[in-house]
Amino acid sequence: MTKLKRVLISGASITGPTLTYWLHRYGFDVTIVEKSSALRRGGYGVDVRGAAISVLEQMGILDQVRAADTQMTGVYFVDSHGKMKGRISEASIGNQHGADIEVMRDDLTNILYKLTKDTTRYIWGDSITAIRETEEGTLVQFAHGQPQVFDLVIGADGLHSNVRSLVFGDEAQFKRSLGCYISIFSTHNYLKLNHCQHLFTTPGKTVGMYSARDNAEAKGLFIFQSRPLHYDRHNPDAQKQLISDAFSGHHGWETERLLHAMQDAQDFYFDEICQIHMPSWSKGRVTLVGDAAYGPSPLSGQGTSLALVGAYVLAGELHAAQGDYNQAFTKYEQEMRSFVEKNQKIGLVAAESMIESSNFKILLRNGMLRIPFLMKYMFNMVTKMITKAANGITLKGY
């Protein structure tokens, strides 16, 4: 039995519950603190592929996750009048039917929560305000709860990690902007999209809509290039205004209707498209996992897989180290570093493909979509790149 017993995890999305599952399996006493008052709803479709599929299988939830697959069939590019200009299949962008899974984020978080809620103490509506190492372990202070001592603290709290800021310093030193911003929100499937996505692109901007919940609803999507924006991450009204300003004067396709729908969205999401790069993911008794340590950007399609694999490896190394957390953290980074770098490269490619810089490039892309042998060649390259990155780690049997 390991000498390390009490572990605090910050974040109850995908990474945190996955990590707590494995830690509990190895005999740890785990608490998760989450600043939201309950599981967060909404969000976008996330992909699970490669080594992450094996993690879900070992957790016994692969069939549940497969059952929640969005069953998307492809992406359609449209012009300002909604006329189809080209199509790419899901397989063409690395989502191979039967091998990869796309699932709505909140469906996956719900499955993970149900799996862990009876073995993990969840603290809702609270957050960490200070972390200090003592002779007994790590003293943690909370915004609302009483201070507690834990053996380890793990930040699984996403791109804007609170734990990372408290222990490692300001986010700016680790963030690499990809030069654009993204917003996603739920709306009515008024276009009656059938398991597909429509994208309308103009230079520096993309407007999209895709069906969800077996076509019962849809997700609206805005992506736009921009210099760094200064805004309050906790003020959705201000964020919605940024989007309205960015798309002011753009009236093509469903832009105006989706801008209107965005105003009433209850699950509005907005963020900068960026990556997290850190020289080390651990300091003392604190470590980071998932987006908090190595976010590859939402457009990469690899963030969820990195989170699932990272949680599996971190828990396994803590178990194997038998109390030597320094050794465990070192091995965790050695196992994950190359895998992370391969998958972050996908994020760079994806960001470039979602935004076109000129009308010429848009016309060129649409023209290429009509040349079958050329597109097949390009799609094969993309699929091989994604598959290689997603399988770029050999999981140990801890």
N, C-alpha and C positions, 0 to 999 in steps of 0.2 A: 504494500500500500504506500502510495506516495506521501511524503511529508507535507506537501502543499495541499491544503484542503479547501480553503475558502477563496473563491474567485468571484470578482465582480466584473460583469460585462456591461458596457454602455452601448445600448442600441438593440432594438427588438424588431428589426426588419428581416433580412434574410441571413446575414452573417452571424448575428448574435444567437438566434435560436439553433442554427446549425452547429455552432461551436458548443453551446450548452448541451446539446444532445450527446456529442462525443465526450465532453468532459464528464458528464454524469455517468456515462457508460464506463469510464475509467475510474470512477469513485470520488470525483470532486464534488464539493458542495457549491452550487452555482447560484448567484443572484444576478438578474438582469434589471437594469434601470433604464427607463425609457421616458423621455420628456413629454411625449404625447400621452393623452389620457387613455388611449386604447390603440389597438392595431390601426395603422394608417390605411385608409382606403384609397382607391384610385391608382394612378401611376400608369406606366406603359408596359407593353409586352417585353418580357425578358427571355433571353435564350439560354438553354442549358445544353452543352455538347461536350464531347470528348471525355476527359477524365472525370468531369463533374457528374456525368451519367453514372459512373461507377460509385461515386459517393452517395447519390440518391438510392441506388440499388442496395448498398450496404446498410443504409438507414431504414430500408423496408418501405419506402414511400414512392418508388419509381412508378409503380402502376397508378397511384393517385395523381402524380404530376402529369403523367402521359394522358390521363383521362381529362385533364384540364387544358390540354393543348388547344391553341387558338385555331388550328387547322387552316392557317392562312395559305393561299394558293399563289400569290404573286403581287408585284407592284406595277401599277399602271401610271405612266406619265401622260399628263393631259395639258392642253394649251389653255389659253385664257377663256375659251368658250366651252371647255370641257371635252373637246374632241381628243380621242386617244391618239397619242403620237408614238407610243412604244410600250413594251411590257417586258418585265423580267420575272422569272419564276422564283419561288422561295429557294429552290435547290441551287439556282444560279448565284445566290448571295450567301451560300454556305449552309442553308437550312435544309439538310437532307432528310426527307421523310423517312421515318422509322429509326433514324440515328440521332437526330437532334430534336429538341423540344422547344417550342415557344409557348410561354404561359404568361398570363397577366400577373404582374408583380404581387398584387394583393391576394390572388389565389394561392400563390406559392407561400407567402407569409402566413396565410391562414392554415395551410397544411403543416407548416413547421411549428406554429404555435400550438396546435392541437397535439402534436407529437410530444411537446416538451412541457406543457402547462402543468401537468401533474407531478413533475419531478424537479421543477425549477421555480424559485421564488421570483415573481415578476413584480417590480415596483413601477407603477404607472404615474405619469404626471410629475416626475421629479427629474433632477439632473445633478451632475457632479459640479461642485464649485471649486474644490481644491483637492489636491492629492499630495500627500507628504509621506515619505518613507520614515519609519521608526524602527526601533529594535524589535518590536513585535510583528512588524509587517508594513502594510501601507494604510495610513490613516486617510480616510475619504470623508469629505464633508459634502453635504447635499443642500440643495436650495430649500428643501422643506423638511426632510427627514433628519434624524439624529445621526451624528458622525459614527462611522463604523470602521473597524480594522479588517482588512482582507490580506491574504497572502499575495495575491496578484490582482492587477487591474488590467483589463483588456478593452481597448477602444475598437468597437465594431459599429461605430456611429457615423459612418458614411463620409462623403466627400468633404463636408465641413465639420470634421470631427472635433468635438469638444475636448475629448481626452488628448488629442494631438496638440491642440492649442495650449492646454494647461501644462503639458509635460515637455513638448518639443519646441514650442514657440509659434509665432504667427504663421498663418496659412500661406501667405504670399511667398515665403521662401521655398515652399514645396510644390506650388501650383504652376502648371504649364498650360497657359491658355491656348486653345486651338482657334481663337479668333471669331467665335460665334456663340450665339445664345439659343436656347431651345425652350419651348413651352408645350405642354401636353395637358389635355383636359377632356373630360367626358362630355358627350353631347348626344343628341338623338341621331339615329342612323337614317336621316331623312333622304339620303341618296340611295338607300336600300343596297348598300355595299354587301356583297356576298363573299365573306372571308378573303378580303383583299384590301389593298391600300391604293389610294390615288394621290399623286404628287403633282403640284403645279409649281414650276420654277421660273424665277426671273433672276437677273444678275444679283447675286448676293443674298437671295431670299428664297425660301421654300415654304409653301403652304401645303398641308396634307390632311388626309382624313382616312381612317381605317376602321373596319368593323371590329367589334369585340363582343364577348359574351354570346357566342354563337349567333352573331348579327343582331342581337337584341339592342345593342347600343353601339356607339362609335367613339373614337378618340379624334379630337382635333389637334393639329400639329402646326406650330410655327417655328421656323429656324431662320436666323438672320445673322449676317456678318456684322461686326461692330468693333470699334475701338473699345477698350475697357470701360464698362459702365459702373457708376457708383450708385448703389441703391440699398435699401433696407431689405435684407433677405426675409424678414418677418412681416413685411408689408405687401400682401398680394395686390392691393389696389394700385400701389405705386408700380409694381411689376407689370400689371396689365396696361398701365399707361405707357410704359416703355415699349411694349409690343404695339399698341395702337399708334404710337408715334413712328415706330420703325416701318409700319406698313401703311402709313398715311399716304393716300394718293394711289395705292395699289388696289385696283378694282377687279382684277381678273379672277375667273373661275369662282370659287366659293369664299374668297378672302373676306368680303364684308360680312357675310352671314356668319362665318366662323369667328370673326372679331366680336360680333354681337353675342354669339353663344358663349364665348369666353367670359364675358362679364358676369354671367350667372353661374358659372361652373363652381361646384362645391369642392372639387378635387384638383383645383388648378395647381400646376407645377411649372416652375420657371427656374432656370439656372444657366450659368455659364458652361459651355462645353470645354472641359479642361481635363487634365490628367494630374495625378499626384505622383511625384518622384521624390523619394527620400533616401539618403545614404544609409540609414539604419532604421529599422522599424521598432526597435526596442530601446528602453533606457531604464536601468534598474529593474524594478518589479513590474514595469508597465510595458505593454507591447500593443501593436496595432495589427488589424487584420481586415481584409476586404478593401473597399473604397477608401477607408481612412488611411491605409498604408500605401495603396498602389492602384487607385482608381484609374481605369483605362478610358473613361468617358462614356456617357450613355449611348453614343452612336456606335461604339465598338461592338456591341452585342456580346462582349466577353466578361463584363463586370460580374454577373451572377455566377458564372463558372469559376472565375477567380476567387470569389467569396466562398463558394462551397468547398473548393479544393483547399484554399488557405485555411479554413476552419478545421478541416479534416487533418491537415498536416500539423498545424499548431497544437491541436489537442493530442495528436499521436506522439509528437515529440515531447510534450510535457509529461505524458504518461511514461515514455521510454526513459526520460532523464531521471526519474525517481527522486524528484525533489530539487534537482539542480536546474533552476529556471534559467540561469545564464547559458548553460549548455543547450537547454531546450530552445531558447530563443535563437541562438547561433545556428543550430541545425535547421530550424524552421526557415530562416533566411537562406541558408545554403540550398535547401530543397526547392524553395519557391522562386528565388531571384531570376533565374534564367526563364522559367515559365512565365513569370510576370512580364518580363521584357518582350518576349515574343508576342504576347497578347496585347500589350500596349501599342505595338506597331500596327495592329489591326485598327485601333482607334484612330491613328493618324490617317490611314487610308480611307476609313469610313467618313471622317469629317470632310475630306476633300471631295468625296463622291456625292455628298448630300447638298453641297452648295456649288453652284457654277458661277464663275466670275464674270461671264460675258454672254451676250446673246449668241455669239458665234459658237461658243462651247456648248450651249444648249442645243443649237441646231446640229452640231457635230454629234453629240450624244444621241439625239433622236434619229439621226441618219444611221449611226452605227447599230442601233436597235433593229434596223431593218435588214441587216446583213447577217444572216444566220451563222455562217461559218466563222465570221469574225467574232461575233458575240459568244459563240460556243467556246472558242479558244480563250477569250478573256474570262468567261465564267469558270472554265476549268482551272485557270490560274488562281482566281479568287478562292474557289472551293479548296484547292490544294493548300493555299496559304492559311486559310482559316482552320482547316482540319489539322494541319501540322502544328499550328499554335495551340489548338485546343487539346491536343494529345501530347503536348511537349513536356510531359512529366510522367514518371513511373511511380505510381503510388505504392508506398510501403504497406505491408500488412502489420500494423501496429498491434 
